[in-house]
Amino acid sequence: MSHDRDGVANDDGAQAPDQSLLTVLTTEHLTLQGARASAIGESSVRAALFVGAAFWSRSIARAFVDPPSAGLGLLRTIDGVHV
């Protein structure tokens, strides 16, 4: 004879899951999901910073290679139009 979560015996011999176990598992799941979301957010920010830095470094390097004529070379480079 077993007991369910209220301490009442079951006639079929099966034991109901403990409520505290369910609470622990739910808490652990929510903690892991929060950590996962945090890691995804951080990696997205790092990727965006890398892409932004790569774009600006390429633009500045291109402006040094092709000196501005009439002072608009850097602006033409940033817009992606090379004249």
N, C-alpha and C positions, 0 to 999 in steps of 0.2 A: 504494500500500500504506500503511495507517495502523497506528497502534499503540493498544492498549488501555491501561487504567490501570496495568497491570503492565509496560508497555513492550514487550509482545509484539505483533507485527504481525498484523492481521486480514486475511483473504483477501478479504472482501466489500467492502472499501473504507470501511466505517463506522468511526467512532472512538467508543470508549466514553467516557462523561463522566468527567471528572477527579474524584477523590475529594475533593480540596481544595475544588473548586467546590461540591460537595454539602454539605460541612461549613460553608462560608461562608454558603450559602443557608439552611441549617437554623439556624445561629446567628442570622442576621438575622431570620428568622421568629420565633424564640423571643423575641428582644429586642423586636420590634414587638408581639407578643402580650402581653408583660409591661407595656409602656407603655400599651397599650390597656386592660388590666385595671386599671392604676393610675388612669387617667383616669376610667374608669367608677366605680370606688370613690370617688374624690374628688368626683365630681359627685353621687353618691348621698348622701354625707355633707353636702355643701352644701345639697342639697334638704331633707334631714331637719332641718338647723339652721334653714333658712328657715321651714319649716312650723311647727316648734316655737316659733320667735320670734313668728310671726304669731299663733299660738294664744294664747300668754301675753300678748302686747300687747293682743289683743282682749279677753281676760278681764279684764285690769287696767283697760282703758279702760271697759269695761262696768260694773265695780265703782265707778268714779268717777262715772259717769252716774247709776247707781241706787245711792245710798248704802245701806249695810247697815242693815237694821232688826234689832235684837237681835244684831248682830255676825255674822250668818251670810250676808250678801249676797254676799260674795266666794266662799264655799263653794258657794252655790247657783249662782252664775254659772259656776264651774269645772265643776261637774257637768252643766251644760247645762239645769238645771231652774230656770226663772225663776218665782218665786212672787209 
